[in-house]
Amino acid sequence: MQLTQAVLKELLSYDPVTGIFVWIVDTPWAIRGQRAGTRQHDGYRRIGIRGVGYAEHRLAWVYMTGSFPRLKIDHRNRIRDQNHWTNLRLATHPQNCQNKKCSGATLHRSGKWQAQIKVNGKSKYLGLFDDRAAAERAYLAAKAAMHPFWNPS
């Protein structure tokens, strides 16, 4: 049986401003008023409901919209355990991957720093640079131009 919004709302309350779920009933595993879930080693929070573990950000989506998301849920600020409603958005897998911090710079065999970016699964060469900072700036400029879903903050 898939969890429904109605069942979720019978068990938990969700504050869309803070992103926190709280138990509203006593259960064998939780006390009313207690914050639900735990932070996992990967940074995401999970909540166990009736023997099934759910990602907290996906439960927030169900709570607010009434259905499980068909796509991924992206954390706009890239902080995996901050599940306030304005921080969550639907994303395709490529969009979700673009909202990650990375430098785009690697040390080339010439001793210079190479910048490259992937666009639609293909690498695009951005050039060789004397230092890593310059290569990273070229990468970030290209990323801002080519990936509007990316959040540079």
ZITAWO-V822751 format. One record per backbone hydrogen bond with DSSP energy under -0.5 kcal/mol. CO is the residue of the C=O (numbers start at 1). NH is the residue of the N-H. If there is no record, write none. Layout:
co:nh
CO:NH
CO:NH
This chain:
co:nh
4:8
5:9
6:10
7:11
8:11
8:12
11:24
11:25
13:22
14:16
15:19
15:20
16:85
16:86
20:15
21:36
22:13
23:33
27:30
30:27
31:34
34:23
38:46
40:43
44:40
45:56
46:38
47:49
47:54
49:52
52:49
54:47
55:58
55:59
56:60
57:61
58:62
59:63
60:64
61:65
61:66
62:66
72:74
72:91
74:76
74:89
75:78
78:80
79:82
80:45
81:83
84:87
85:88
87:76
89:74
91:72
92:96
93:97
94:98
95:99
96:99
98:100
104:116
106:114
108:111
112:108
113:129
114:106
115:126
115:127
117:124
119:122
122:119
123:125
124:117
127:115
129:113
131:135
132:136
133:137
134:138
135:139
136:140
137:141
138:142
139:143
140:144
141:145
142:146
143:147
147:150
150:152
